Amino acid sequence: MLHNRQSILLGSSLLSALMFLGTFGDGRVESAQFSKLSKFATISTTQSIQSQSITPSSAELTISQSPIGQLYSQANTATLNKVKVFFPRNPKSNNNLNYVEPVIRTTRNQNLARFAVEQLIAGPTRAERQKGWVPAIQLQGSSNCGSDFKLSMSKGVAKLQFCRIMPSAGIGDDARATSSLTATLKQFTNVKSVIILDKNGNCLGDMSGDNRCLSNQR
């Protein structure tokens, strides 16, 4: 480090002296000699600075090897998880209301089930729509729970309740939504069955009024 500083000072001093002689000298320093000496001083100074700048300090090495530095490195290289999100896909879903196909999403989120439902609500990407995938769920209005839905797990049963209104044009829309949600949640090995409730706590698509889906809680 001391050698580099001395080289920089020497180069700077030489440049200053040459500039002084070139400006106020008596002509004994020829222009060609001045050019050569000036070039040498510039190169020496530049090389010294570059040599100093690429050498990490002891403080930098200490930080990179510290627990905090290691944790930061681990966070940046966290493994991405792949999750399937099932959407209806035309033309097959036009003839079979329960037909769905998966697309892949990746995330560092550890709550994979919730992430998958969020992606289902977000819908297919533009590229996926061009290939036939269509949205399964559309939500409207304000939430009564602070988010789009609530999701809980108990004894292999995933209970999903929407907190916003999910408009439906009839049996077809309900069937597509139910099939997409069920397939998406059942990809997780700890989910054996799925209960889907609307904003009011009633079974989605249950026209009987008996809330038969709640029998899965037994």
C-alpha positions as CSV (number, residue, x, y, z in Angstrom):
1,M,0.0,0.0,0.0
2,L,2.9,2.4,0.9
3,H,4.7,1.6,-2.3
4,N,1.6,2.4,-4.3
5,R,1.1,5.7,-2.6
6,Q,4.8,6.6,-3.2
7,S,4.4,5.7,-6.9
8,I,1.4,7.9,-7.3
9,L,3.1,10.8,-5.5
10,L,6.2,10.3,-7.7
11,G,4.2,10.2,-10.9
12,S,2.2,13.3,-9.9
13,S,5.3,15.2,-8.9
14,L,7.0,14.3,-12.2
15,L,4.0,15.5,-14.2
16,S,3.9,18.8,-12.2
17,A,7.6,19.4,-12.8
18,L,7.4,18.7,-16.5
19,M,4.4,21.0,-16.8
20,F,6.4,23.7,-15.0
21,L,9.4,23.3,-17.2
22,G,7.3,23.2,-20.4
23,T,5.6,26.4,-19.4
24,F,8.2,28.5,-17.7
25,G,11.5,26.7,-18.7
26,D,14.3,28.2,-20.7
27,G,13.8,25.9,-23.7
28,R,16.5,23.3,-22.7
29,V,13.8,20.5,-22.4
30,E,12.9,19.5,-26.0
31,S,9.3,18.9,-26.9
32,A,9.9,15.3,-27.8
33,Q,11.7,14.5,-24.5
34,F,8.9,16.3,-22.6
35,S,6.3,14.1,-24.4
36,K,8.2,10.8,-23.5
37,L,8.6,11.8,-19.9
38,S,5.0,12.9,-19.6
39,K,3.8,9.6,-21.0
40,F,6.0,7.6,-18.6
41,A,4.7,9.6,-15.6
42,T,1.1,9.1,-16.7
43,I,1.5,5.3,-17.2
44,S,3.2,4.9,-13.8
45,T,0.5,6.8,-12.0
46,T,-2.3,4.9,-13.8
47,Q,-0.8,1.5,-13.1
48,S,-0.3,2.3,-9.5
49,I,-3.9,3.4,-9.1
50,Q,-5.3,0.3,-10.9
51,S,-3.1,-2.0,-8.8
52,Q,-4.4,-0.4,-5.6
53,S,-8.1,-0.5,-6.7
54,I,-8.2,-4.3,-7.4
55,T,-6.8,-5.3,-4.1
56,P,-9.5,-6.0,-1.5
57,S,-9.0,-4.5,1.9
58,S,-8.8,-6.6,5.0
59,A,-12.1,-5.0,6.1
60,E,-13.9,-6.2,2.9
61,L,-12.6,-9.7,3.3
62,T,-13.7,-9.8,6.9
63,I,-17.3,-8.7,6.0
64,S,-17.6,-11.3,3.2
65,Q,-16.5,-14.0,5.6
66,S,-18.7,-12.9,8.5
67,P,-22.0,-14.6,9.4
68,I,-23.9,-11.6,8.1
69,G,-22.2,-11.8,4.8
70,Q,-22.8,-15.5,4.5
71,L,-26.5,-15.1,5.3
72,Y,-26.8,-12.4,2.6
73,S,-25.2,-14.8,0.1
74,Q,-27.5,-17.6,1.1
75,A,-30.6,-15.4,0.7
76,N,-29.5,-14.4,-2.8
77,T,-29.1,-18.1,-3.8
78,A,-32.3,-19.4,-2.2
79,T,-33.8,-22.3,-4.2
80,L,-36.8,-21.5,-6.4
81,N,-39.8,-23.7,-5.8
82,K,-41.8,-24.9,-8.8
83,V,-45.6,-24.9,-8.3
84,K,-48.4,-26.1,-10.7
85,V,-51.4,-23.8,-11.3
86,F,-54.3,-25.5,-13.0
87,F,-56.5,-23.5,-15.5
88,P,-59.2,-24.5,-17.9
89,R,-57.8,-24.8,-21.4
90,N,-59.7,-24.6,-24.6
91,P,-60.9,-26.3,-26.7
92,K,-61.1,-29.3,-24.4
93,S,-62.6,-27.3,-21.5
94,N,-65.5,-26.2,-23.8
95,N,-66.8,-29.8,-23.9
96,N,-65.6,-30.9,-20.4
97,L,-66.3,-28.3,-17.7
98,N,-64.0,-30.1,-15.3
99,Y,-61.0,-30.2,-17.7
100,V,-57.9,-28.3,-16.5
101,E,-54.2,-28.3,-17.4
102,P,-51.3,-27.0,-15.3
103,V,-48.8,-24.2,-16.0
104,I,-45.7,-23.7,-13.9
105,R,-44.9,-20.8,-11.6
106,T,-41.7,-20.4,-9.5
107,T,-41.3,-18.7,-6.2
108,R,-39.1,-18.4,-3.1
109,N,-42.2,-18.1,-1.0
110,Q,-42.4,-20.9,1.5
111,N,-46.2,-20.9,1.7
112,L,-46.6,-22.7,-1.6
113,A,-50.4,-23.5,-1.3
114,R,-51.3,-19.8,-0.7
115,F,-48.9,-18.7,-3.5
116,A,-50.6,-21.2,-5.9
117,V,-54.1,-19.9,-5.2
118,E,-52.8,-16.3,-5.6
119,Q,-51.5,-17.2,-9.0
120,L,-54.8,-18.9,-9.9
121,I,-56.6,-15.7,-9.1
122,A,-54.0,-13.6,-11.1
123,G,-54.9,-15.8,-14.1
124,P,-52.9,-17.0,-17.1
125,T,-50.2,-14.9,-18.7
126,R,-50.8,-13.3,-22.1
127,A,-48.7,-16.0,-23.8
128,E,-50.6,-18.7,-22.0
129,R,-53.9,-17.2,-23.0
130,Q,-52.8,-17.3,-26.6
131,K,-52.2,-21.1,-26.2
132,G,-55.8,-21.7,-24.9
133,W,-55.6,-21.3,-21.1
134,V,-58.4,-19.2,-19.7
135,P,-59.0,-17.6,-16.3
136,A,-60.9,-19.7,-13.8
137,I,-61.6,-17.1,-11.1
138,Q,-62.6,-13.5,-11.1
139,L,-63.2,-11.5,-7.9
140,Q,-65.0,-8.3,-7.4
141,G,-65.8,-5.9,-4.6
142,S,-64.2,-5.2,-1.2
143,S,-62.7,-7.9,1.1
144,N,-64.2,-8.8,4.5
145,C,-61.0,-10.3,5.8
146,G,-58.3,-8.0,4.5
147,S,-57.2,-10.2,1.6
148,D,-58.7,-12.1,-1.3
149,F,-59.1,-15.3,0.6
150,K,-58.5,-17.3,3.8
151,L,-56.8,-20.7,3.6
152,S,-56.4,-23.2,6.4
153,M,-55.3,-26.8,6.8
154,S,-56.6,-29.4,9.2
155,K,-56.3,-33.2,9.1
156,G,-55.6,-33.3,5.3
157,V,-58.5,-30.9,4.5
158,A,-57.7,-27.6,2.8
159,K,-60.4,-25.1,3.6
160,L,-60.5,-22.1,1.3
161,Q,-62.9,-19.2,1.8
162,F,-63.0,-16.2,-0.5
163,C,-63.3,-12.8,1.1
164,R,-64.5,-11.0,-2.0
165,I,-67.5,-11.7,-4.3
166,M,-66.8,-14.2,-7.0
167,P,-69.4,-13.6,-9.8
168,S,-70.7,-16.7,-11.6
169,A,-72.7,-17.1,-14.8
170,G,-73.9,-20.5,-13.6
171,I,-72.9,-24.1,-13.3
172,G,-70.2,-23.9,-15.9
173,D,-68.3,-21.1,-14.1
174,D,-68.6,-22.8,-10.8
175,A,-67.4,-26.1,-12.2
176,R,-64.3,-24.6,-13.8
177,A,-63.4,-22.7,-10.6
178,T,-63.9,-25.7,-8.4
179,S,-61.9,-28.0,-10.7
180,S,-59.0,-25.5,-11.0
181,L,-58.8,-24.9,-7.2
182,T,-59.1,-28.5,-6.3
183,A,-56.4,-29.7,-8.7
184,T,-54.1,-26.8,-7.7
185,L,-54.4,-27.6,-4.0
186,K,-54.3,-31.4,-4.3
187,Q,-50.9,-31.3,-5.9
188,F,-49.6,-30.9,-2.3
189,T,-49.2,-34.3,-0.6
190,N,-50.7,-33.2,2.7
191,V,-54.0,-32.2,1.0
192,K,-56.5,-35.0,0.7
193,S,-59.7,-33.0,0.1
194,V,-60.7,-29.4,-0.5
195,I,-63.6,-27.2,0.8
196,I,-64.3,-24.0,-1.1
197,L,-66.6,-21.4,0.4
198,D,-67.8,-18.1,-0.9
199,K,-67.7,-14.7,0.9
200,N,-70.7,-15.7,3.0
201,G,-69.3,-19.0,4.0
202,N,-71.5,-21.1,1.7
203,C,-70.2,-24.0,-0.4
204,L,-69.2,-22.7,-3.8
205,G,-71.7,-23.8,-6.5
206,D,-74.0,-25.7,-4.0
207,M,-77.5,-24.8,-5.3
208,S,-79.1,-27.1,-2.8
209,G,-78.5,-24.7,0.1
210,D,-77.4,-27.6,2.3
211,N,-73.7,-26.8,2.2
212,R,-72.8,-30.4,1.4
213,C,-69.1,-29.6,0.9
214,L,-68.8,-29.1,4.7
215,S,-69.3,-32.8,5.2
216,N,-65.7,-33.2,4.2
217,Q,-64.7,-31.8,7.6
218,R,-65.9,-34.9,9.4
